[in-house]
Amino acid sequence: MKALVWVLVAIGCVYVFYTGAMAVWSYLEITGVVEEVVAERASRSDRTERATRVKEDIAKKVAASGIKVDDRGVWVSDEGRTLDVSVRWSWPVIVYQGEEVVAIPLRHERTFSVPEKR
């Protein structure tokens, strides 16, 4: 009986480690996507449409990477010379019948200095 308990504890520890590692991976993936999109789009887009283009590109690339972020989870604000980007999502820990029972909420916020379009 003790061996069974220790096997279950070991499986639980491995699962917790795996879930934590995947949450960290999702954070690093989102960070990379945000950096890439802002570097590509921010200086080349017209100021009137810069925020919407950056937001749409972030949403597309995040969806392509397999991380679930809803439309309200991506927020981009254009303040002239700065671009504020915020992405919120959750990484599921326990899923039961297709619904997240327990999830780790994650957030990435950053302000970028954007040069004027040339």
C-alpha positions as CSV (number, residue, x, y, z in Angstrom):
1,M,0.0,0.0,0.0
2,K,2.9,2.4,0.8
3,A,4.4,1.8,-2.7
4,L,1.1,2.7,-4.3
5,V,0.9,6.0,-2.3
6,W,4.5,6.8,-3.3
7,V,3.8,6.1,-7.0
8,L,0.7,8.4,-6.9
9,V,2.8,11.1,-5.1
10,A,5.5,10.8,-7.8
11,I,2.9,11.0,-10.6
12,G,1.4,14.1,-8.9
13,C,4.8,15.7,-8.6
14,V,5.6,15.0,-12.3
15,Y,2.3,16.4,-13.3
16,V,2.8,19.6,-11.3
17,F,6.2,20.1,-12.8
18,Y,4.9,19.5,-16.3
19,T,2.0,22.0,-15.8
20,G,4.4,24.6,-14.4
21,A,6.8,24.1,-17.2
22,M,4.1,24.5,-19.8
23,A,2.8,27.7,-18.1
24,V,6.3,29.1,-18.3
25,W,6.5,28.1,-21.9
26,S,3.3,29.8,-22.7
27,Y,4.5,33.0,-21.0
28,L,7.7,33.0,-23.0
29,E,5.8,32.3,-26.2
30,I,3.5,35.2,-25.6
31,T,6.4,37.5,-24.7
32,G,8.2,36.5,-27.9
33,V,5.1,37.1,-30.0
34,V,4.5,40.5,-28.5
35,E,8.1,41.6,-29.1
36,E,8.0,40.3,-32.7
37,V,4.7,41.9,-33.6
38,V,5.5,45.3,-32.1
39,A,8.9,45.3,-33.8
40,E,7.3,44.4,-37.2
41,R,4.2,46.5,-37.2
42,A,4.5,49.5,-34.8
43,S,6.9,51.6,-36.8
44,R,5.5,50.7,-40.2
45,S,1.8,51.3,-39.5
46,D,0.0,54.6,-39.6
47,R,-0.8,55.9,-36.2
48,T,-4.5,55.8,-36.7
49,E,-4.5,52.0,-37.3
50,R,-1.4,51.0,-35.4
51,A,-3.1,49.7,-32.2
52,T,-5.7,47.6,-34.1
53,R,-3.1,46.1,-36.4
54,V,-0.8,45.2,-33.6
55,K,-3.7,43.7,-31.6
56,E,-4.9,41.6,-34.6
57,D,-1.4,40.3,-35.3
58,I,-0.8,39.3,-31.7
59,A,-4.2,37.5,-31.6
60,K,-3.4,35.6,-34.9
61,K,0.1,34.6,-33.9
62,V,-0.9,33.5,-30.4
63,A,-3.7,31.4,-31.8
64,A,-1.3,29.8,-34.3
65,S,1.0,28.8,-31.4
66,G,-1.8,26.9,-29.7
67,I,-2.4,29.2,-26.7
68,K,-6.0,30.1,-26.1
69,V,-6.5,33.8,-25.6
70,D,-10.0,35.3,-26.1
71,D,-10.5,38.7,-27.9
72,R,-10.8,40.6,-24.6
73,G,-7.5,39.1,-23.5
74,V,-5.4,41.2,-25.9
75,W,-5.3,45.0,-25.2
76,V,-3.3,47.5,-27.1
77,S,-3.3,51.3,-26.4
78,D,-1.5,53.8,-28.6
79,E,-0.3,56.9,-26.7
80,G,1.6,58.6,-29.5
81,R,5.3,57.8,-28.8
82,T,4.4,54.7,-26.7
83,L,2.4,51.6,-27.3
84,D,1.0,49.8,-24.2
85,V,0.4,46.1,-24.8
86,S,-1.3,43.7,-22.3
87,V,-2.1,40.1,-22.9
88,R,-4.1,38.0,-20.3
89,W,-4.7,34.3,-20.6
90,S,-4.9,31.2,-18.3
91,W,-3.1,27.9,-18.5
92,P,-5.3,24.9,-17.6
93,V,-4.2,22.7,-14.7
94,I,-7.2,20.5,-14.4
95,V,-9.7,20.0,-17.3
96,Y,-12.9,18.0,-16.7
97,Q,-15.2,17.2,-19.7
98,G,-13.7,20.0,-21.8
99,E,-14.0,22.7,-19.1
100,E,-11.2,24.2,-17.1
101,V,-11.7,23.5,-13.5
102,V,-8.4,24.9,-12.2
103,A,-6.2,27.3,-14.3
104,I,-3.2,29.4,-13.7
105,P,-4.0,33.1,-14.7
106,L,-1.1,34.7,-16.5
107,R,-0.5,38.2,-17.8
108,H,2.2,40.0,-19.9
109,E,2.2,43.8,-19.9
110,R,4.8,46.0,-21.5
111,T,5.2,49.6,-22.8
112,F,7.1,50.1,-26.0
113,S,8.7,53.3,-27.2
114,V,7.7,53.6,-30.9
115,P,9.5,55.9,-33.3
116,E,7.5,57.9,-35.8
117,K,6.7,56.4,-39.2
118,R,9.1,57.4,-41.9
